[in-house]
Amino acid sequence: MSKIEVLKSKLHRATVTDANLNYEGSISIDTELVKLAGMHSYEKVDIYNINNGARFSTYIIPGKKGEFCLNGAAARMAQKGDKIIIVTFTWIDEKDADSWLPNVVLLDDDNRPKEAGKHAMVSGTVV
């Protein structure tokens, strides 16, 4: 059976709360939001900075409520207040691809969930 890589989960339009260059690395994310998105501590994530177009990878560490703090080298990729998208991917059987739905969490400006769940997306819009 052929496998393909698909979007597993997404935290959309998170606001960076801090950038700590002197930490060992990673992104600290509110543990409740990690769980809501179906992500896991120490899981690899790709991060897309909406403000400057930067794209990079790191891993999740547990954070405080509302926190999205870029640590170590990742701190060079965003500033406090930037909007970012955090995504994870998974491999599925290609036969299941047309019915696959990622877990999406849309966030407000204070990093509170506005909407969450398995959603189809059309041209970047959740339906």
All heavy atoms as an XYZ file, in Angstrom:
984
protein
N       0.843     -1.178      0.000
C       0.000      0.000      0.000
C       0.891      1.244      0.000
O       1.824      1.343      0.785
C      -0.912     -0.027      1.242
C      -1.871      1.127      1.379
S      -3.140      1.333      0.118
C      -3.954     -0.238      0.150
N       0.561      2.187     -0.828
C       1.311      3.432     -0.925
C       0.902      4.398      0.190
O      -0.278      4.509      0.521
C       1.036      4.062     -2.295
O       1.741      5.257     -2.435
N       1.872      5.092      0.759
C       1.620      6.067      1.830
C       1.886      7.472      1.306
O       2.750      7.670      0.442
C       2.545      5.810      3.022
C       2.358      4.467      3.673
C       1.454      4.601      4.833
C       1.453      3.295      5.638
N       0.461      3.362      6.678
N       1.146      8.441      1.852
C       1.418      9.845      1.554
C       1.438     10.636      2.854
O       0.804     10.263      3.845
C       0.398     10.471      0.564
C      -1.007     10.513      1.164
C       0.398      9.731     -0.755
C      -1.965     11.361      0.354
N       2.178     11.737      2.845
C       2.264     12.598      4.023
C       1.204     13.683      3.911
O       1.090     14.346      2.885
C       3.660     13.219      4.104
C       3.927     13.918      5.413
C       5.373     14.375      5.531
O       6.072     14.478      4.502
O       5.794     14.628      6.663
N       0.422     13.851      4.990
C      -0.667     14.823      5.001
C      -0.604     15.671      6.273
O       0.034     15.292      7.262
C      -2.056     14.135      4.931
C      -2.241     13.395      3.613
C      -2.261     13.185      6.106
N      -1.283     16.807      6.225
C      -1.404     17.667      7.401
C      -2.138     16.915      8.495
O      -3.241     16.412      8.285
C      -2.166     18.946      7.032
C      -2.403     19.939      8.162
C      -1.091     20.545      8.638
C      -3.355     21.045      7.692
N      -1.522     16.814      9.659
C      -2.138     16.141     10.806
C      -2.876     17.146     11.680
O      -4.036     16.952     12.040
C      -1.070     15.425     11.637
C      -1.601     14.784     12.901
C      -0.444     14.240     13.746
C      -0.854     14.227     15.193
N       0.268     14.392     16.088
N      -2.186     18.236     12.034
C      -2.788     19.209     12.941
C      -2.188     20.587     12.701
O      -1.086     20.722     12.168
C      -2.598     18.780     14.391
O      -1.251     18.476     14.655
N      -2.959     21.606     13.122
C      -2.561     22.980     12.849
C      -3.078     23.916     13.939
O      -4.239     23.859     14.314
C      -3.152     23.387     11.498
C      -2.971     24.816     11.085
C      -3.578     24.974      9.689
C      -3.690     26.392      9.263
N      -4.251     26.510      7.908
N      -2.175     24.738     14.457
C      -2.537     25.857     15.331
C      -2.391     27.098     14.461
O      -1.284     27.446     14.033
C      -1.609     25.921     16.542
C      -1.830     24.844     17.595
C      -0.610     24.711     18.502
C      -3.073     25.152     18.411
N      -3.508     27.748     14.146
C      -3.533     28.796     13.131
C      -3.588     30.197     13.727
O      -4.471     30.497     14.513
C      -4.737     28.582     12.203
C      -4.740     29.468     11.005
N      -3.863     29.290      9.964
C      -5.491     30.537     10.698
C      -4.091     30.217      9.054
N      -5.064     30.996      9.481
N      -2.641     31.044     13.335
C      -2.547     32.453     13.714
C      -2.288     32.639     15.207
O      -2.888     33.485     15.859
C      -3.750     33.251     13.243
C      -3.820     33.339     11.717
C      -4.876     34.294     11.228
N      -4.651     35.670     11.657
C      -3.841     36.552     11.054
N      -3.160     36.192      9.993
N      -3.724     37.780     11.512
N      -1.343     31.852     15.724
C      -0.896     32.054     17.109
C      -0.082     33.342     17.159
O       0.600     33.698     16.199
C      -0.041     30.875     17.560
N      -0.148     34.025     18.285
C       0.649     35.234     18.493
C       1.861     34.872     19.339
O       1.716     34.315     20.428
C      -0.181     36.318     19.208
O      -1.346     36.601     18.430
C       0.628     37.596     19.386
N       3.060     35.164     18.825
C       4.288     34.891     19.565
C       4.300     35.744     20.833
O       4.156     36.966     20.764
C       5.541     35.183     18.700
C       6.817     35.017     19.519
C       5.559     34.283     17.473
N       4.449     35.100     21.985
C       4.448     35.815     23.260
C       5.844     36.183     23.732
O       6.002     37.081     24.561
C       3.745     34.984     24.358
O       4.403     33.717     24.471
C       2.271     34.775     24.023
N       6.867     35.481     23.204
C       8.243     35.788     23.591
C       9.192     35.056     22.652
O       8.801     34.117     21.952
C       8.507     35.351     25.036
C       9.690     36.073     25.680
O      10.303     36.939     25.013
O      10.008     35.760     26.838
N      10.439     35.509     22.648
C      11.507     34.848     21.909
C      12.744     34.867     22.813
O      13.226     35.927     23.183
C      11.780     35.572     20.595
N      13.199     33.669     23.192
C      14.272     33.534     24.173
C      15.495     32.904     23.510
O      15.628     31.685     23.442
C      13.782     32.683     25.347
C      14.805     32.568     26.446
O      15.950     32.961     26.304
N      14.384     31.987     27.562
N      16.400     33.741     23.031
C      17.582     33.279     22.312
C      18.489     32.399     23.176
O      19.144     31.492     22.672
C      18.372     34.484     21.802
C      19.567     34.193     20.921
C      19.153     33.452     19.657
C      20.285     35.483     20.580
N      18.522     32.619     24.475
C      19.457     31.914     25.349
C      18.943     30.588     25.891
O      19.592     29.976     26.728
C      19.874     32.832     26.499
C      20.648     34.026     25.974
O      21.539     33.869     25.153
N      20.268     35.211     26.398
N      17.798     30.129     25.419
C      17.286     28.829     25.824
C      17.841     27.773     24.873
O      18.318     28.089     23.787
C      15.751     28.842     25.812
C      15.141     27.639     26.480
C      15.039     27.578     27.859
C      14.696     26.563     25.732
C      14.490     26.466     28.491
C      14.144     25.450     26.344
C      14.048     25.410     27.714
O      13.508     24.314     28.329
N      17.767     26.502     25.237
C      18.370     25.429     24.452
C      17.692     25.156     23.116
O      18.262     24.483     22.276
C      18.411     24.142     25.278
C      19.329     24.260     26.469
C      19.286     23.033     27.354
O      18.573     22.078     27.036
O      19.969     23.037     28.377
N      16.485     25.607     22.908
C      15.817     25.379     21.623
C      14.389     24.947     21.784
O      13.978     24.602     22.879
N      13.616     25.008     20.703
C      12.237     24.544     20.669
C      11.234     25.686     20.678
O      11.591     26.860     20.603
C      11.947     23.606     21.835
O      12.034     24.322     23.057
N       9.960     25.325     20.801
C       8.888     26.291     20.997
C       8.062     25.838     22.200
O       7.642     24.680     22.274
C       7.996     26.466     19.748
C       6.904     27.523     20.006
C       7.410     25.148     19.269
C       6.131     27.951     18.778
N       7.877     26.740     23.152
C       7.018     26.471     24.310
C       5.596     26.827     23.901
O       5.347     27.951     23.466
C       7.414     27.346     25.501
O       8.775     27.180     25.814
N       4.684     25.862     24.042
C       3.287     26.079     23.666
C       2.391     25.678     24.829
O       2.600     24.634     25.459
C       2.885     25.264     22.422
C       3.789     25.602     21.229
C       1.418     25.507     22.063
C       3.507     24.763     19.985
N       1.372     26.488     25.073
C       0.312     26.205     26.048
C      -0.093     24.736     25.927
O      -0.515     24.283     24.861
C      -0.857     27.139     25.720
C      -2.101     26.939     26.555
O      -2.353     25.828     27.053
O      -2.866     27.905     26.676
N       0.052     23.976     27.017
C      -0.216     22.533     26.981
C      -1.664     22.203     26.624
O      -1.919     21.182     25.989
C       0.154     21.868     28.324
O      -0.525     22.531     29.385
C       1.657     21.939     28.564
N      -2.603     23.062     27.011
C      -4.007     22.819     26.652
C      -4.214     22.941     25.148
O      -4.980     22.181     24.554
C      -4.919     23.791     27.401
C      -4.981     23.521     28.896
C      -5.860     24.530     29.626
O      -6.752     25.133     29.020
O      -5.613     24.711     30.834
N      -3.528     23.899     24.517
C      -3.654     24.075     23.072
C      -2.967     22.940     22.319
O      -3.454     22.495     21.279
C      -3.097     25.429     22.640
C      -3.857     26.637     23.180
C      -3.167     27.932     22.769
C      -5.314     26.629     22.705
N      -1.847     22.452     22.854
C      -1.161     21.304     22.257
C      -2.120     20.117     22.218
O      -2.292     19.453     21.189
C       0.134     20.957     23.035
C       0.689     19.609     22.612
C       1.169     22.049     22.853
N      -2.770     19.858     23.334
C      -3.710     18.738     23.435
C      -4.903     18.938     22.511
O      -5.323     18.023     21.796
C      -4.176     18.596     24.884
C      -5.013     17.386     25.153
C      -5.399     17.331     26.616
C      -5.429     15.916     27.097
N      -5.767     15.809     28.506
N      -5.454     20.156     22.489
C      -6.615     20.466     21.648
C      -6.297     20.246     20.172
O      -7.147     19.784     19.410
C      -7.057     21.915     21.897
C      -8.340     22.384     21.232
C      -9.544     21.550     21.676
C      -8.572     23.863     21.545
N      -5.066     20.539     19.767
C      -4.657     20.371     18.369
C      -4.287     18.925     18.034
O      -4.082     18.595     16.871
C      -3.470     21.280     18.061
N      -4.203     18.067     19.050
C      -3.786     16.686     18.803
C      -2.291     16.572     18.580
O      -1.809     15.640     17.935
N      -1.555     17.526     19.128
C      -0.096     17.504     19.058
C       0.447     16.928     20.365
O      -0.319     16.670     21.288
C       0.440     18.917     18.827
C       0.029     19.531     17.521
S       0.603     21.256     17.406
C       0.047     21.692     15.764
N       1.786     16.764     20.433
C       2.401     16.163     21.611
C       3.696     16.883     21.971
O       4.399     17.385     21.090
C       2.719     14.686     21.354
C       1.525     13.899     20.954
N       0.642     13.378     21.867
C       1.054     13.572     19.731
C      -0.327     12.746     21.227
N      -0.110     12.852     19.930
N       4.005     16.901     23.264
C       5.299     17.420     23.694
C       6.403     16.659     22.970
O       6.305     15.442     22.777
C       5.476     17.254     25.206
O       4.570     18.082     25.892
N       7.423     17.381     22.545
C       8.605     16.861     21.873
C       8.344     16.432     20.432
O       9.244     15.936     19.752
C       9.282     15.747     22.681
C       9.428     16.166     24.122
C       8.648     15.582     25.111
C      10.286     17.204     24.473
C       8.739     16.012     26.428
C      10.374     17.633     25.790
C       9.593     17.035     26.758
O       9.685     17.467     28.054
N       7.121     16.646     19.948
C       6.813     16.348     18.547
C       7.426     17.423     17.645
O       7.424     18.608     17.974
C       5.294     16.314     18.343
C       4.869     15.939     16.936
C       3.362     15.771     16.788
O       2.606     16.140     17.718
O       2.935     15.268     15.733
N       7.930     17.000     16.497
C       8.458     17.936     15.510
C       7.321     18.767     14.943
O       6.235     18.241     14.648
C       9.150     17.184     14.367
C       9.680     18.114     13.295
C      10.283     17.340     12.136
C      10.702     18.313     11.046
N      11.229     17.600      9.886
N       7.567     20.066     14.795
C       6.597     20.976     14.177
C       7.300     21.827     13.134
O       8.488     22.121     13.243
C       5.912     21.896     15.215
C       4.991     21.115     16.125
C       6.921     22.706     16.018
N       6.545     22.192     12.122
C       6.978     23.218     11.184
C       6.255     24.488     11.585
O       5.070     24.457     11.967
C       6.625     22.850      9.751
C       7.497     21.735      9.201
O       8.599     21.507      9.744
O       7.082     21.089      8.230
N       6.967     25.604     11.502
C       6.404     26.896     11.882
C       6.535     27.842     10.703
O       7.607     27.928     10.081
C       7.122     27.464     13.125
C       6.949     26.495     14.297
C       6.574     28.852     13.466
C       7.726     26.868     15.536
N       5.443     28.537     10.404
C       5.397     29.500      9.312
C       5.106     30.868      9.919
O       4.062     31.063     10.542
C       4.314     29.133      8.303
C       4.340     27.682      7.862
C       3.167     26.953      7.747
C       5.541     27.032      7.575
C       3.179     25.629      7.345
C       5.561     25.696      7.180
C       4.377     25.008      7.058
O       4.394     23.688      6.674
N       6.018     31.807      9.734
C       5.837     33.157     10.274
C       5.074     33.986      9.247
O       5.572     34.252      8.147
C       7.193     33.789     10.592
C       7.058     35.115     11.297
O       6.161     35.901     11.031
N       7.970     35.388     12.211
N       3.866     34.385      9.593
C       3.023     35.162      8.689
C       3.620     36.549      8.447
O       3.515     37.094      7.354
C       1.585     35.269      9.254
C       0.942     33.871      9.299
C       0.733     36.241      8.447
C      -0.344     33.793     10.085
N       4.290     37.115      9.444
C       4.821     38.472      9.329
C       6.013     38.583      8.384
O       6.127     39.564      7.651
C       5.223     39.014     10.707
C       4.031     39.255     11.579
O       3.423     38.296     12.057
N       3.663     40.497     11.797
N       6.915     37.592      8.410
C       8.130     37.738      7.602
C       8.348     36.613      6.594
O       9.340     36.621      5.867
C       9.365     37.897      8.493
C       9.672     36.658      9.317
O       9.243     35.560      9.016
N      10.446     36.852     10.376
N       7.468     35.630      6.558
C       7.579     34.548      5.584
C       8.546     33.441      5.961
O       8.687     32.465      5.222
N       9.217     33.550      7.105
C      10.168     32.508      7.527
C       9.442     31.186      7.750
O       8.309     31.155      8.237
C      10.887     32.938      8.803
N      10.115     30.097      7.392
C       9.605     28.739      7.611
C      10.735     27.936      8.234
O      11.846     27.936      7.724
C       9.176     28.096      6.293
C       7.952     28.750      5.693
C       7.672     28.186      4.303
N       6.347     28.595      3.891
C       5.291     27.774      3.781
N       5.434     26.495      4.021
N       4.115     28.233      3.437
N      10.426     27.247      9.333
C      11.464     26.491     10.028
C      10.836     25.378     10.842
O       9.626     25.339     11.036
C      12.310     27.411     10.912
C      11.522     28.215     11.924
C      11.424     27.796     13.234
C      10.884     29.389     11.549
C      10.701     28.533     14.160
C      10.161     30.132     12.465
C      10.066     29.707     13.779
N      11.679     24.458     11.303
C      11.223     23.316     12.093
C      11.864     23.357     13.467
O      12.996     23.813     13.625
C      11.622     22.000     11.418
O      11.018     21.880     10.165
N      11.131     22.843     14.446
C      11.644     22.672     15.800
C      10.770     21.617     16.473
O      10.157     20.804     15.792
C      11.684     24.017     16.577
O      12.396     23.830     17.805
C      10.321     24.601     16.838
N      10.707     21.618     17.800
C       9.870     20.666     18.509
C       9.169     21.378     19.659
O       9.597     22.433     20.112
C      10.682     19.469     19.016
C      11.788     19.852     19.969
C      11.574     19.855     21.352
C      13.033     20.246     19.499
C      12.586     20.232     22.221
C      14.042     20.616     20.365
C      13.809     20.609     21.728
O      14.806     20.992     22.592
N       8.083     20.779     20.130
C       7.242     21.367     21.182
C       7.780     21.009     22.558
O       8.142     19.858     22.808
C       5.799     20.832     21.075
C       5.171     21.211     19.736
C       4.945     21.327     22.240
C       3.860     20.491     19.458
N       7.782     22.007     23.461
C       7.945     21.731     24.887
C       6.757     22.362     25.610
O       6.160     23.319     25.112
C       9.294     22.215     25.460
C       9.454     23.721     25.331
C      10.444     21.476     24.819
C      10.669     24.258     26.098
N       6.381     21.819     26.776
C       5.223     22.339     27.495
C       5.407     23.806     27.886
O       6.462     24.210     28.373
C       5.148     21.449     28.741
C       5.876     20.198     28.373
C       6.957     20.637     27.435
N       4.345     24.576     27.658
C       4.357     25.996     27.995
C       3.197     26.371     28.893
O       2.309     25.567     29.166
N       3.205     27.627     29.324
C       2.150     28.157     30.186
C       0.934     28.558     29.361
O       1.005     28.669     28.143
C       2.679     29.374     30.950
C       3.853     29.076     31.842
C       4.368     30.360     32.479
C       5.874     30.360     32.366
N       6.478     31.524     31.874
N      -0.161     28.828     30.033
C      -1.410     29.212     29.388
C      -1.175     30.406     28.457
O      -0.614     31.408     28.848
C      -2.475     29.557     30.431
C      -3.825     29.823     29.812
C      -4.936     29.560     30.799
C      -6.294     29.678     30.170
N      -6.613     28.626     29.232
N      -1.591     30.243     27.204
C      -1.486     31.304     26.212
C      -0.101     31.492     25.616
O       0.094     32.340     24.748
N       0.876     30.696     26.047
C       2.266     30.909     25.636
C       2.594     30.293     24.281
O       2.222     29.164     23.977
C       3.203     30.301     26.686
C       4.670     30.513     26.387
C       5.582     29.972     27.477
O       5.289     28.901     28.045
O       6.586     30.637     27.758
N       3.305     31.067     23.471
C       3.950     30.619     22.243
C       5.310     31.307     22.238
O       5.454     32.420     21.737
C       3.154     31.003     20.992
C       1.958     30.131     20.773
C       0.749     30.437     21.371
C       2.032     29.007     19.971
C      -0.365     29.639     21.173
C       0.932     28.202     19.771
C      -0.271     28.511     20.375
N       6.308     30.672     22.852
C       7.633     31.263     23.009
C       8.643     30.491     22.180
O       8.830     29.291     22.373
C       8.057     31.248     24.481
S       9.708     31.923     24.761
N       9.283     31.181     21.246
C      10.334     30.577     20.440
C      11.635     30.637     21.214
O      12.004     31.682     21.752
C      10.456     31.301     19.110
C       9.230     31.093     18.222
C       9.165     32.128     17.133
C       9.241     29.689     17.651
N      12.338     29.509     21.271
C      13.544     29.384     22.083
C      14.761     29.045     21.234
O      14.643     28.398     20.191
C      13.338     28.279     23.133
C      12.165     28.576     24.032
O      12.121     29.606     24.674
N      11.202     27.672     24.064
N      15.932     29.446     21.715
C      17.188     29.121     21.037
C      17.232     29.726     19.644
O      16.790     30.851     19.417
N      17.754     28.956     18.677
C      17.905     29.452     17.307
C      16.575     29.904     16.703
O      16.523     30.859     15.925
C      18.543     28.379     16.433
N      15.483     29.240     17.084
C      14.162     29.611     16.559
C      13.778     31.037     16.948
O      12.985     31.685     16.265
C      13.107     28.625     17.056
N      14.360     31.547     18.038
C      14.059     32.911     18.487
C      14.495     33.952     17.461
O      14.002     35.080     17.466
C      14.727     33.185     19.838
N      15.410     33.592     16.579
C      15.851     34.504     15.515
C      14.829     34.593     14.377
O      14.934     35.455     13.510
C      17.178     34.039     14.930
C      18.317     34.092     15.876
C      19.006     35.411     15.786
N      20.250     35.381     16.540
C      20.716     36.428     17.171
N      20.076     37.557     17.140
N      21.840     36.329     17.848
N      13.854     33.689     14.363
C      12.934     33.587     13.240
C      11.630     34.368     13.427
O      10.836     34.468     12.497
C      12.594     32.114     12.986
C      13.822     31.232     12.788
S      14.873     31.756     11.428
C      13.932     31.156     10.057
N      11.403     34.908     14.631
C      10.163     35.648     14.894
C      10.376     36.598     16.061
O      11.290     36.413     16.874
C       9.023     34.687     15.214
N       9.521     37.594     16.128
C       9.544     38.553     17.220
C       8.240     38.460     18.006
O       7.221     38.020     17.477
C       9.675     39.976     16.683
C      10.929     40.243     15.916
C      10.959     41.662     15.381
O      10.377     42.573     15.968
N      11.633     41.853     14.266
N       8.297     38.914     19.230
C       7.089     38.986     20.051
C       6.029     39.768     19.268
O       6.321     40.814     18.691
C       7.411     39.687     21.370
C       6.265     39.711     22.340
C       6.695     40.331     23.665
C       5.528     40.378     24.615
N       5.918     40.952     25.912
N       4.826     39.210     19.205
C       3.717     39.838     18.492
C       3.508     39.314     17.084
O       2.444     39.527     16.502
N       4.509     38.619     16.514
C       4.331     38.040     15.180
C       3.246     36.981     15.208
O       3.037     36.300     16.222
C       5.630     37.378     14.687
C       6.655     38.366     14.164
O       6.387     39.591     14.156
O       7.739     37.903     13.752
N       2.568     36.813     14.087
C       1.578     35.751     13.911
C       2.272     34.566     13.249
O       3.002     34.726     12.266
C       0.422     36.210     13.028
C      -0.426     37.298     13.654
C      -1.235     36.736     14.786
C      -2.199     37.787     15.319
N      -2.904     37.280     16.476
N       2.032     33.369     13.796
C       2.637     32.155     13.257
C       1.589     31.063     13.093
O       0.519     31.102     13.719
C       3.797     31.646     14.135
C       3.331     31.372     15.572
C       4.970     32.625     14.101
C       4.393     30.727     16.468
N       1.923     30.110     12.243
C       1.133     28.896     12.053
C       2.036     27.734     12.432
O       3.183     27.659     11.973
C       0.668     28.769     10.589
C      -0.210     29.963     10.200
C      -0.072     27.444     10.379
C      -0.440     30.075      8.699
N       1.541     26.836     13.275
C       2.307     25.670     13.710
C       1.595     24.430     13.166
O       0.393     24.254     13.387
C       2.399     25.589     15.250
C       3.093     26.832     15.810
C       3.163     24.348     15.686
C       2.156     27.796     16.424
N       2.341     23.569     12.449
C       1.727     22.396     11.832
C       2.533     21.135     12.118
O       3.742     21.188     12.338
C       1.572     22.563     10.301
C       0.610     23.697      9.964
C       2.906     22.783      9.621
N       1.826     20.019     12.106
C       2.444     18.696     12.151
C       1.886     17.891     10.984
O       0.810     18.196     10.454
C       2.152     17.948     13.466
O       0.736     17.757     13.585
C       2.678     18.704     14.667
N       2.628     16.869     10.599
C       2.231     16.021      9.485
C       2.265     14.563      9.922
O       2.912     14.214     10.911
C       3.175     16.225      8.295
C       3.082     17.615      7.719
C       3.886     18.637      8.208
C       2.178     17.910      6.709
C       3.797     19.921      7.698
C       2.081     19.191      6.196
C       2.888     20.206      6.685
N       1.568     13.715      9.186
C       1.578     12.277      9.445
C       1.500     11.541      8.121
O       1.158     12.128      7.089
C       0.416     11.869     10.382
O       0.627     10.539     10.837
C      -0.942     11.973      9.704
N       1.807     10.265      8.166
C       1.720      9.408      6.981
C       0.448      8.574      7.068
O       0.139      8.016      8.128
C       2.933      8.490      6.903
C       4.187      9.238      6.588
C       5.059      9.794      7.484
C       4.693      9.549      5.302
N       6.077     10.434      6.827
C       5.877     10.299      5.473
C       4.259      9.275      3.994
C       6.628     10.758      4.406
C       5.024      9.731      2.939
C       6.188     10.465      3.140
N      -0.299      8.511      5.961
C      -1.512      7.690      5.898
C      -1.493      6.880      4.611
O      -0.755      7.189      3.676
C      -2.806      8.542      5.968
C      -2.928      9.469      4.757
C      -2.881      9.314      7.270
C      -4.286     10.141      4.621
N      -2.334      5.847      4.574
C      -2.496      5.096      3.333
C      -3.121      6.009      2.291
O      -4.093      6.735      2.582
C      -3.397      3.882      3.545
C      -2.722      2.795      4.361
O      -1.478      2.699      4.314
O      -3.442      2.043      5.052
N      -2.587      5.978      1.091
C      -3.087      6.856      0.028
C      -4.576      6.656     -0.227
O      -5.301      7.610     -0.525
C      -2.292      6.628     -1.256
C      -2.599      7.653     -2.326
C      -1.662      7.567     -3.499
O      -0.870      6.604     -3.599
O      -1.716      8.487     -4.332
N      -5.078      5.448     -0.044
C      -6.504      5.174     -0.261
C      -7.397      5.981      0.690
O      -8.559      6.210      0.412
C      -6.799      3.680     -0.150
C      -6.649      3.124      1.260
C      -7.033      1.657      1.323
C      -6.853      1.073      2.686
N      -7.484      1.753      3.785
N      -6.836      6.436      1.827
C      -7.602      7.202      2.812
C      -7.485      8.722      2.618
O      -8.130      9.487      3.335
C      -7.130      6.853      4.228
C      -7.353      5.389      4.541
O      -8.353      4.811      4.073
O      -6.513      4.812      5.264
N      -6.681      9.133      1.668
C      -6.368     10.563      1.527
C      -7.587     11.431      1.233
O      -7.713     12.539      1.773
C      -5.312     10.760      0.438
N      -8.487     10.975      0.390
C      -9.619     11.821      0.006
C     -10.631     12.035      1.127
O     -11.421     12.977      1.079
C     -10.319     11.252     -1.229
C      -9.452     11.367     -2.470
O      -8.572     12.254     -2.505
O      -9.651     10.564     -3.411
N     -10.587     11.205      2.145
C     -11.505     11.383      3.275
C     -10.796     11.941      4.519
O     -11.422     12.147      5.550
C     -12.188     10.060      3.628
O     -11.221      9.099      4.014
N      -9.497     12.211      4.418
C      -8.708     12.698      5.550
C      -9.085     14.127      5.904
O      -9.253     14.973      5.026
C      -7.220     12.626      5.223
C      -6.384     13.183      6.330
C      -5.839     14.429      6.392
C      -6.029     12.540      7.546
N      -5.161     14.594      7.573
C      -5.265     13.446      8.302
C      -6.292     11.281      8.069
C      -4.748     13.122      9.555
C      -5.782     10.967      9.312
C      -5.019     11.882     10.040
N      -9.215     14.408      7.197
C      -9.422     15.775      7.686
C      -8.415     16.062      8.795
O      -8.304     15.297      9.746
C     -10.842     15.959      8.238
C     -11.969     15.905      7.220
C     -13.323     15.976      7.930
C     -11.841     17.012      6.194
N      -7.689     17.167      8.685
C      -6.741     17.530      9.737
C      -7.455     18.128     10.942
O      -8.599     18.601     10.841
C      -5.859     18.582      9.057
C      -6.762     19.205      8.043
C      -7.667     18.105      7.569
N      -6.783     18.120     12.073
C      -7.289     18.750     13.285
C      -6.782     20.199     13.294
O      -5.577     20.427     13.326
C      -6.792     17.987     14.516
C      -7.544     18.348     15.757
O      -8.674     18.803     15.690
N      -6.928     18.158     16.891
N      -7.709     21.154     13.253
C      -7.353     22.566     13.125
C      -7.874     23.344     14.321
O      -9.035     23.191     14.711
C      -7.944     23.168     11.824
C      -7.624     24.649     11.709
C      -7.432     22.408     10.607
N      -6.998     24.191     14.894
C      -7.391     25.091     15.976
C      -7.145     26.517     15.492
O      -6.005     26.886     15.204
C      -6.606     24.825     17.275
C      -7.025     25.805     18.372
C      -6.794     23.383     17.734
N      -8.217     27.285     15.365
C      -8.116     28.696     14.998
C      -8.022     29.511     16.277
O      -8.849     29.334     17.188
C      -9.340     29.131     14.194
C      -9.650     28.325     12.932
C     -10.924     28.844     12.277
C      -8.491     28.356     11.964
N      -7.032     30.398     16.346
C      -6.784     31.165     17.572
C      -7.125     32.639     17.393
O      -6.978     33.194     16.298
C      -5.314     31.029     17.971
C      -4.864     29.597     18.258
C      -3.358     29.516     18.335
C      -5.501     29.084     19.527
N      -7.546     33.273     18.502
C      -7.771     34.719     18.480
C      -6.459     35.432     18.820
O      -5.421     34.794     19.011
C      -8.930     35.127     19.403
C      -8.648     34.961     20.894
O      -7.470     34.736     21.291
O      -9.602     35.066     21.681
N      -6.490     36.748     18.906
C      -5.275     37.519     19.152
C      -4.662     37.284     20.528
O      -3.510     37.646     20.763
C      -5.549     39.014     18.958
C      -5.756     39.365     17.492
O      -5.295     38.611     16.612
O      -6.394     40.404     17.218
N      -5.422     36.691     21.449
C      -4.919     36.386     22.788
C      -4.585     34.899     22.946
O      -4.503     34.393     24.069
C      -5.943     36.817     23.842
C      -6.140     38.320     23.860
O      -5.133     39.057     23.831
O      -7.309     38.766     23.881
N      -4.457     34.207     21.825
C      -4.132     32.772     21.803
C      -5.177     31.906     22.483
O      -4.872     30.862     23.059
C      -2.732     32.509     22.393
C      -1.640     33.053     21.506
O      -1.802     33.156     20.291
N      -0.530     33.422     22.103
N      -6.428     32.345     22.386
C      -7.544     31.517     22.853
C      -8.198     30.874     21.637
O      -8.311     31.512     20.578
C      -8.557     32.372     23.600
C      -8.040     32.911     24.934
C      -9.126     33.672     25.668
N      -9.657     34.726     24.832
C      -9.619     36.031     25.123
N      -9.103     36.451     26.250
N     -10.123     36.914     24.288
N      -8.632     29.606     21.771
C      -9.267     28.938     20.624
C     -10.608     29.567     20.267
O     -11.442     29.798     21.139
C      -9.440     27.501     21.088
C      -9.272     27.518     22.568
C      -8.519     28.748     22.939
N     -10.771     29.893     18.977
C     -12.053     30.375     18.456
C     -12.864     29.207     17.922
O     -14.079     29.201     17.998
C     -11.849     31.378     17.308
C     -11.153     32.645     17.696
C     -11.194     33.693     16.591
C     -10.540     33.241     15.324
N     -10.486     34.267     14.279
N     -12.133     28.234     17.361
C     -12.766     27.071     16.754
C     -11.744     25.947     16.739
O     -10.554     26.193     16.547
C     -13.195     27.419     15.330
C     -14.064     26.399     14.670
C     -14.567     26.871     13.302
O     -14.669     28.086     13.092
O     -14.827     25.987     12.475
N     -12.209     24.713     16.936
C     -11.289     23.579     16.940
C     -12.009     22.322     16.492
O     -13.197     22.151     16.763
C     -10.706     23.375     18.339
N     -11.277     21.452     15.809
C     -11.816     20.164     15.415
C     -11.296     19.726     14.069
O     -10.445     20.368     13.466
N     -11.828     18.614     13.592
C     -11.480     18.094     12.268
C     -12.203     18.950     11.239
O     -13.425     19.048     11.269
C     -11.910     16.635     12.127
C     -11.252     15.710     13.119
C      -9.900     15.305     12.633
C      -9.301     14.264     13.558
N      -7.965     13.905     13.173
N     -11.431     19.586     10.371
C     -12.031     20.515      9.415
C     -11.453     20.333      8.023
O     -10.254     20.134      7.866
C     -11.754     21.970      9.829
C     -12.446     22.405     11.067
N     -13.795     22.638     11.117
C     -11.979     22.644     12.303
C     -14.116     23.028     12.342
N     -13.035     23.018     13.078
N     -12.334     20.472      7.038
C     -11.877     20.596      5.657
C     -11.497     22.055      5.451
O     -12.008     22.948      6.135
C     -12.995     20.208      4.703
N     -10.579     22.297      4.544
C     -10.181     23.671      4.234
C     -10.274     23.869      2.731
O      -9.886     23.001      1.953
C      -8.751     23.935      4.706
C      -8.615     23.928      6.214
S      -6.945     24.210      6.759
C      -6.245     22.592      6.519
N     -10.797     25.022      2.325
C     -10.880     25.394      0.932
C     -10.212     26.736      0.768
O     -10.614     27.725      1.413
C     -12.350     25.463      0.465
C     -12.433     25.887     -0.996
C     -13.031     24.127      0.680
N      -9.162     26.804     -0.043
C      -8.411     28.043     -0.259
C      -8.044     28.715      1.052
O      -8.221     29.916      1.221
C      -9.201     29.006     -1.140
O      -9.420     28.460     -2.408
N      -7.593     27.908      2.029
C      -7.150     28.448      3.302
C      -8.270     28.754      4.272
O      -8.022     29.211      5.374
N      -9.516     28.514      3.895
C     -10.649     28.782      4.767
C     -11.168     27.478      5.356
O     -11.339     26.495      4.633
C     -11.791     29.472      3.987
O     -11.275     30.649      3.374
C     -12.940     29.827      4.894
N     -11.423     27.480      6.625
C     -11.998     26.297      7.263
C     -13.479     26.249      6.928
O     -14.175     27.253      6.981
C     -11.803     26.372      8.800
C     -12.555     25.249      9.475
C     -10.332     26.298      9.158
N     -13.953     25.057      6.536
C     -15.376     24.890      6.229
C     -16.005     23.871      7.163
O     -15.344     23.115      7.798
C     -15.606     24.457      4.757
C     -15.289     25.605      3.843
C     -14.809     23.238      4.389
